[in-house]
Amino acid sequence: MSATPSSPPEPEPVPAAVQETVRKLVELSPVLTELGRRFAEAGFEAHLVGGSVRDALLAAGAGGAGVPGDLDVTTDARPEQVLELLRGWARSTWNTGIAFGTVGADVHGVRVEITTFRADRYDRESRNPEVAWGDSLVDDLARRDFSVNAMAVSLGPDRTVTDPFGGLGDLLAKRLRTPGPAVESFADDPLRMLRAVRFVAQLGLLPDEEVVAAMTSLAGELARITPERVQAELSKTLLQDSPRAALELFVSTGLADVVLPELPALRMEIDEHHQHKDVYTHSLTVLDQAIALEKADPHGESPDLVLRLAALLHDIGKPATRRHEAGGRVSFHHHEVVGAKLVRKRLTALRYSKEIVEAVARLTFLHLRFHGYGRGEWTDSAVRRYVTDAGDLLPRLHKLVRSDSTTRNKRRAAALSATYDSLEQRIAELAELEDLARVRPDLDGNAIMEILGLPPGREVGEAWRFLKDLRLERGPLEPDEAEAALRAWWAGRAG
């Protein structure tokens, strides 16, 4: 059964100034103005609704103008009637959501989704509703996820703002509530719990006690949601400016235990330097610092999902590798190896692309390599291997390693930063002499086959790898030097 409205305090009337602001915002959109006229002349209601209204109000509050983003409209017209009203006006229409009452359209380059009033029922076994057409705007708003998304603006001549569940007050108070009882809403569609997490990061809202209690009691229901949908919400959360508070809610309510259990598992692990309450807190701090470095880099990608996943998950191998040492110390030897395997397993289960999975796993595997640098004892060969192993992930690895320093000891933090500065300087100096981004053997496969008299096959690959290792060890060689080394290697191998 669908959620029914709860009994919150009667919402305050929408102030006249807000009504006027929203009217003006709507009238700034020629698409909405014309859409409203077409529907009104045909005898139908049409209302801008949901996130479109919420974001318009936020933009107005921030001194912005215009209706942001794609447009969501609800109407009492049925889908086939909507299609008829759009005919000859919209550039194109699509009906992939028509079974749920949604018609999509491209109107002069603006994407609009128009959905018939609904009064759905849920079977509580999946998140797919039994679609039922509704007759009332308020009933349609009552089935929406949160009060801040349950506001509407008429596109008819009156431009009335409808806010039956106090969404405007919640938006101003930075409060997250459901239109009906939270347990009913989340049992109908558990994905709404992850949307609550996202809205903490995206909008800076704080869920009320009822919402938090419902999320905690129904966390297990998240297992009903497909991995693809979970991944989409998790990614959207991580890509916000400040996701930390949202992730803390994700963990504290038990949602993470269901879909990303490696993250809450870190709460039990004390880091080896005893600088943080636990590795979980350290990981959130690394994420904060990685985001700051990402935003400060004018040449890097931002927001960077790969970097943020790596920052959050780089230490997930620690629980499995914790060892108690003499003197009360704790070690996590080879946690980067275990962590890389766990990253591949979890991100694959969440249906991330192969490219993202491999990039995050490689960053996890490499994030400790720098600590062998000491005070610059690495040979040029070791520096080349560091760069080659990182490949195109090197800029992200730089940010991850720097972010991984969360010590409160200012002297130690400064020393680590200076040491990494020196490594980057050495990389730059070597890069001036050779192309570190494309380290290749000094002889290609054709030359190897000609010199050794080999046909294509496994032995050519072995010879190629030998020459690449030689190139990493000694730097660029003249062709005759490389040939002599290859012949000596081959002779020793044959012997």
N, C-alpha and C positions, 0 to 999 in steps of 0.2 A: 504494500500500500504506500501511497505517496505521503510525503511529509505534510503535516498540517500546520497552520500558523500557530506559534506559541503566543503567550500573552505578555509581551514586554510592555513597559509603560507606553501609553498612547504617544505616538510620535508627534513632535511639535510641527505645526504647519510650516510648509516651506516658506521662508521669508520672501517678501516681495522682491527684494534686491536680487536674491538668488534666481527667482523665477525670471526676472528681467535679463539677468546675465546669461542664463541658459537659452532663452529665446534668441538673444543676439548671436550666440554661438551657432545655433542651428541655422539662423538666417544667413550666416557667413558661408554656408555650404549650399551652393546652387543645386547639388544633387539631392540633398535632403528637402530643400524647398520644393523642387519639382516633383519628387517622389510623394511628398505629402499632398500636393495638389492633385496628382493623378489618383491617389487612393481615395481622397475625400470626394472628388467628383464622381467616383464609382460607388460611393456609399460605404466605404470601408474605413476603419480606423488604421492608423499607422503610428508607431511610437519608436523613437530612438531608445535603446534599452541597454541594460547591463554595463559592461566595461566601457562602452562608448560614452555613456552618461557620466560614469564615475571619473573617467579620464578627462572629460570636458570640464567637469567641476574642479578637478585638481589643476588643470591648466589655467582655468579662470582665477583660481586662488593664488596661483604663482605669477599672475600677470600676463599669462599667455592668451592667445586668441585662436579661435578655430576649433573644430572638432578633431581630436587627434586619432590617428590610426584608422584601421578598417572600421566599417559601420555595421552595427547590429540593429536590426529593426524587427519589431514584432507586430502582428496584425491579426484581425479577425478573418481576413480573406484566406481561403483555402489555397494550397499550393498551385493548383491548376489555374485559379483566378489570378494569383500573383504573376505567373508566367504570362498570362494574357495581358496584364497591365504593363509588363516590361517590354512586350513585343514592339519592335520598331524604335525603342528608345535606348535600351541597353545595348552596348556593343556585342555582348555575349552573355549567355546564361548557362548555368550548369545545375544539374539536379542530383548530384551524388548524395546529397543529404535529404532528398525529397521524402524518403520513407519516414524521416523524423520531422517532416514538415518544413524543411529548410530549402529555399531556392537561393542560389548564389548568382551574382550578376557583376559584370564589369560595366560601370556607367561612367563614361568619359574618363577612364583611367582610375576610378575609385572603386574599390571592392566593397560590395554590399551583400550582406546575408540577411534574408528576410524569412522569418519563421512564424508560422501560424501559432496563435495562442494554443498552449498545451496544458493538459491536466493529467500528467502521466502517472502510471502505477509501476512499481518495481517489484520484481520477484524475489529480491534479496539473495539470489544465488549468483547472479551476474550483475553487471552494472548496466545492462541494456534494459531500458524501460519498455513497458507496453504502452506504445504511443496512443494517446487519446487527445482529440482536439478539445480545446477549452473555449469558453464563451466570454470570459472575463479577463481583463488586463490584470486585475489584482490577483486572481487565481493563478495566472501565468507567472507573475512575480513571486508568488508564494513558493513555487517549486524551485526557485533559483538557489544557488549555493550559499551566498552570503548577502546580508542586508545591503552592503555597499554596491552590490551588483543587482539589487532588486529595486532600482529606480528607473523611471521612464519619463520621456518628454514627448508629448504629443506633437506630431508633425502636421496636425491640422491647424486651422487658423488661430486657435486659442493658445497653442504651445504650452499647455498645462504640464507642470511637473507633478508626477505621481510618485509618492514615497510612503507607502503604507507601513513599512517596517522600520522606519527611522534610519535609513541608510545614510542620509546626509549628516545627521547628528553623529553617527558612528564614524563617518569619514573625518569629520572635524575633530572628534575625540580620539582618532587613531585607534578605534576599537573594531574588533572582528567578531561579528555575531552571525548566526544563521536566522533566516526568516521564521522557520519553524523550530521545533525541538532539535537540538544538535544531534542527539542519538538517532533520531528518525532520519535526518538528512544524510548522515554519514553511513547509516545502514543501507539506505537506498543506493548511494553511490560512494563507496570508500575512497575513490580518487579525490573527492572533495577534501579529505584530510591532508593530502599532499598539496592541494591548491592553497589550503590554509597556511601551510609551511611557506609556500612561495610568496603569498601576499605579505607575510612578515618581512621578507627581504625586499620585495618589489615596491610595496606601498608603505612600509614602516608601521603596519598595524599590529596591535597586540590582541591576541585572542582572549575572550572573556573566560571566566572559570568554567562555564558550562561547555564551551567549545573544547577547552583543554581536557576536561574530564571525559568528554565523549571520545576524543581522539585516543586517549589513554585506554579506555575500556574497549574500544573497537579496533585497536591497532592491528590485531590479527586478521581482520576483514580485508586488509590491504592485499593479502595473498590472492584475492579474487581478481585483482587487476592485472592485466597483461604486462609483461616486462617492458614492452615498447612504451606504454603509457606512463609507467613508473619512471622510466629513463627520461622521457620528455619533461616531466615535471621536475625531476632532480636536476636536469641540465639547466632548465629555466631558472631554478633557484640559484644554482652556482654562478650563473652569468649575471646576476644582479650586482649592484655596486658593493653592497655590504651583506653577504649571506650568512655571517656568523650567527646572529641571533636566530635565524630561521633553522640553521643546522642544529643549534642547541635544542630548539623545540622538537625537531625531527628525532633527536636522540632521547630526550627526556620523556616523550610520550610513548616510546616503544615502537614507533613507526620504523626507525632504522633497524631494529632487531629483525624485522620481517624482510626488508629488501636490501639492506646494506649492513649486515651484522658485524662486519669487520670494524666498522667505525665505533659503535658503542663498546666493543671489546677492548678498545684502547684505554678506556677509563680505569681498567684494573692494573695498568702497567706504569710503574714509576720509571721515569727516564734515568739513564745512567749517571747524569750529572746532578740529579736531585734539584734541578732548577725550576721544575714545574710540578704542579699537583699530580699530573699524570701525562701520559703520552697523548691522550685525547686533547687536553688543553693545549699542549705544545703544537699539535697538528693544526688546530684552529688558528693559532697564532702564526704558524707558517703560512697558512692560507691568506690571512690578513696581509702579511708582509709581501707575499707573492703578488697579490692584487695591487698593492701600492707600487711595486716595481714595474708591473705590467703597465699600469696607467702612466707611469713616468717615462716610459720608453716611447719616443715619437715614431720609432721605426717598427715596433712590434705590433702584434695582433692584440686587440683589446675590445671586448672581453675575450679571454683565451681559455677555452674549455679544457684543453689538454693540460695546460699549466696548472689550472685550478684543481683538476682531478688529481694530478700528481702531487700537488702540495697537500691536499687533504688525505691522500692514501699512501704517501711515501713510506710511512712507518708501520703499515698494517702487518708486516712480518714479525713485529716485535713480540706479540703474545706467544707465538709458537717457538720463539728462540730465547726466551728469557732464562737466564741462569743466575743463580746466587753465587757470588764469588766471595773469597776471603775478605775480611774487613768490612763486611756488610754491603759491598758493592753489588751492583746488578749489571749483567752484560747481555747484549743481544747480538751475538756473533752471527754474521751472514744473514741478518734479517732483510738485507736488500735483495738477496737471492730468493728467499722465501716470499718476500713481499711482492716481487715481480710476478711470481707464479700465482699468488692470490689475486693480484690485480687482473691478470689475464682471465682467471676463472670468473671473478665477480663481474667485470665489465662485459665479458662475453655473455654471461647470463642475463645481463640487463640490456642486451641487444645493441650495445655500442658498435660502431663500425670497426672493421678490422684495423683500419688506420689509427683510430683513436686508441683502441686497446693496445696495440703494439707501441705506440708513442708513449703512453702513460707507463706501461710496463718497463720500457727501456729507461725512462727517466727515473723510475723507482730503483731499478738495478744500478744506475750510475750515480745516484745522489750521494753516496759515501766515498766515491773514488777520490775526490779532492782531498780528503783527510789524510791520504798517504803522501800528500805533497810536502808535508812538514814545513820547513822554512825555505823551501825551494830546492830540495834535494833531487827532484825529478830530473832525469836526463832529457835531452831534446826528443829522444825516442819515446819516452813516456808521455811527453806533452803531445806529440803527434798522435799517439794511440788514444789519448783522451779526446782529442778533437775528432779523430776518425770514428771512434766508437759512438760519439754523440751525433755525428753527421749533421743533418739539418735541424736537429733538436738542440744544438749547442747554445743558441741564445736563451732558450727556455731552461736549459740545464744551469746556465749562469744564474738566472733568477731563482731557480729552485734552491741551489746550493747557498746562495746568499740569504735567502729567506729562512733556511733551516737553522740559522744562527739566532737562537732566541734567548741566549744567556743574558742575565741581568747584570753580569759583571762587565762594566763598561770597558775596562782595560782589555779583557779577553775578547769582547765583541770587536773592538777596534783592531786588535791583532789579527783576528780571523778575516776581517774585511781587507786589511792591508795585504795579507797573504794572498787572498784571492785576486786583489788588484795586480799583484806581481805575476800571478799565473796568467791573467788576461793579457798583461803586457808581453809576456813571453810568447803567448799565442800570436799576438799581433806582429811581433818581431819575426817569428818564423814564417808567418803568412806573407810577409814582404818578400821573403826569399823563395817561397814555394807555395803552390796552391794546396793548402791544407784541406780545403773543402772537397778536393777530388784527388785524394792520394791513390795513385794507380802504380802498378809495377812499371819499371823502366822499359820493359819489353812486353808487347802484347801477345795474345794467343797465337797469332800467325807467325810471329818471330820465334816464339818458343817451339812451335812444331817444326819450323825450318831448321833451327839450330840443333835440335835433338833428334830430328828425323822421325817425329811421331805423328800418327794420325789423330784426328779429334777424339777425345775421350777423357777418362778419369785422370790419367797421368798428366795431361796438359793442365788440368785444374790444380793438381798438386803443385806443379811447377809454378803456376801463376800465384798461388798462395805463398810459396816460398819467396818469390820475388817481391810480393807485397810486404811480407814481414821484413825483408831486407831493406826495402824502401823506407819503412817506418823506423827501422833501427838506425840506418845510416844517412837517410835523406836522399835527395836525387843523385843518381849515378850516371856517368857517361855510358853510352851503349856498350862499349868494349868491356868496361868494368862489370856491368850487369851480365854480359855474356860469359865472362870468365867465371863469375860467381855461380851462374846457372850450370855451366859445364862441371865445375867442381862439385856442386851439390848432386848433380845427376850421377857423376862417377862414384861418389861416396854412397849414394842410394843403391846403385847397381851392385856395388861391392858388398 
